[in-house]
């Protein structure tokens, strides 16, 4: 037993525990290490490129959405005002009849401008689908309902003298009076109007009344008198037609909705305009052909 122990101790002392290096194994280990480093570098490159691409895409989406929200109101207003009512055209100074070039139109679309130069800015009317488009040179504004076109035209009171030039002054006693039945009819007309259905309903507030005075010819070409019309008046050697307009306040659909007022022609039985203020002042233009001005005071 002791002899075996001495042999084992001698074997342990004489054994060379540091084996000779194996170049093949070392080369294989180095190759595996380099391969792992290459894989890690590749994954890092893919991750970096993917992150950059995602950031660029996110910035493009956010920027595109912001640009769309910024330019869309003007684009809609330009489209809806391609054919302005005559009463709105009277507010705008005559501009060049030449169509804007392609480059000018593209630049205007990108920068949210009207290539025709008719509209200066467009903003949403809070709580409604309406757009308020300001006319150039401070000529007033138009209210646009996407899909239905211009629904209201308003000029500043500073232009009332200019717009009312040539109109005959009629005293209140000369114009047909508005009865309680007429006011009820105005509310009924407003309640069935398709545009007003998008914006609200007639409210039970106080109504305002105004008269539109338009030049009229109560004779046919053969000089025979037309049927009697109580709204054709002969004043100062001139025939004028009186249209009675009732301003009906609308009940908002939402709490934060801008207060709107519908202008109802109680004789033509239709809504001729919508404005975005509860107490109307200044000059309200209707969408009827011909020179018409509605003067409504607070």
PyMOL commands that set and color helices and strands:
alter all, ss='L'
color gray80, all
select helices_A, chain A and resi 2-14+23-80+86-89+102-110+136-138+157-163+180-191+194-199
alter helices_A, ss='H'
color red, helices_A
select strands_A, chain A and resi 119-124+130-135+141-145+149-155+200-202+208-215+232-235+238-252+261-265+270-275+283-285+294-295
alter strands_A, ss='S'
color yellow, strands_A
deselect
rebuild
show_as cartoon
